[in-house]
Amino acid sequence: MISMSLLSTLLEAKPPPLAASDGVHTFTYDSVQRRLPLIVEAVLKNNPSYPVELEESLRNLAAEIECGKPLQALKAPPATWAAEMAPLLAETNTWFTAPWFLVENYFYKRILELTDPVTGGSDPFAAQKLASLAAAEGAFQRMLAAKLDTTEDLERLVMTSLWGNVADLSVSAGDVLVTPEKASEGVDGEEVDDMLLADDTKALCSALIAARSGEVIIVLDNCGLEFVADLLLIDGLLRCGQNKITLHVKDTPVFVSDVTVPDIEPHLSWLESNHGQEMAARLRQAFTDGRVEVEAPTFYTSSIPFYEMPDSLRTRFGAAELVITKGDANYRRMLGDLHWPFDTPFSELMSYWPSSVAALRTCKSGVLVGVSEKVTKVAAGKHPDKWLTGGLYGVVQYHK
Ligand SMILES: O=P(O)(O)OC[C@H]1O[C@](O)(CO)[C@@H](O)[C@@H]1O
């Protein structure tokens, strides 16, 4: 049942959004001031054929961010962006004072604004995405050895998809992360239970089984190991008789490694060249006969929170039995990227969602809900610097 009123009540005491101005020692500040310029550097390094003028304009963008200059209007803003930016421009917000979620999404629009006219719309992160896929090889072979391509044990597949989210290029500022092993360890590893701050896996798997005759929408996140792990889950669901799965991907490159439509085929071919031929054949068949479809709503490259989703998306979600969102940035969008107290109940906040919904996410930002103080204390005690933002811990959260 949709309850906007509960959310409205919670939003009356709306916590502030995360922003770099939270403090120079925060992860958020570091993300903007140091890591966004590094992402620009990685684009330059991975695109050696860019003309000198483009290199210079990208370097200027990095310099603008580093010293927290005021945000500028986008040159040809996509539909919603003019409205998203207007109040911030009116108040002369800077890279540091504007809400972090907007700043990050805006950053990728600024990159494309520079690269698209010169490259005809080539993905500036294409080389990094391919490198991350190549780096997934060892983990994928371990997943095959663990028979994840034949199991119907949804809990294992959900865990694998969750831990696939560890490998993320925007967190590592564009370098391939060195820990894809984590995803395959996550398959069976005993220590994994300790690494889950919230675990609704069983409820989610029951919901998946109950949803078999309907549609499941999966809001994808990263290319490389994460999407490979997601494909294992998708294949497993199909083998369990799932009638329809719709993949929601980004309409334009964002957060370095997020899946866009052109990224899908290289992943299927990669499976074929890496001992995953049978799985790839099953997936190709499902794409052909329409059991798997792909949609790329422009909403996902806006900075708008899910609770303000357009009616078109609300209707899409409402028609599905279950929506699964992957990754940290989608989690932040679900929660408006606000400083909610960590023990705010997930289900209460998600009461606005028009269907059942689950979040599979490793913790890579200061946004977290649905976790008791006791649990956060233990995690913070063990890994004071990393527990909240280092991708060490994960959550599987489900709202019916
Ligand atoms: O790929 P994911 O899991 O969405 O993570 C991306 C995360 O990385 C970051 O870029 C880290 O700064 C966050 O903004 C974002 O939440």
The ligand as an ORCA input file, in Angstrom:
! r2SCAN-3c Opt
* xyz 0 1
  O      28.319      2.268     -7.414
  P      27.593      2.598     -6.166
  O      27.494      1.482     -5.222
  O      26.289      3.237     -6.461
  O      28.475      3.622     -5.415
  C      28.744      4.838     -5.898
  C      29.141      5.592     -4.727
  O      30.405      6.021     -4.915
  C      30.513      7.326     -4.582
  O      30.777      7.995     -5.768
  C      31.554      7.556     -3.611
  O      31.782      8.843     -3.561
  C      29.199      7.718     -3.999
  O      28.842      8.913     -4.434
  C      28.274      6.729     -4.496
  O      27.289      6.588     -3.580
*
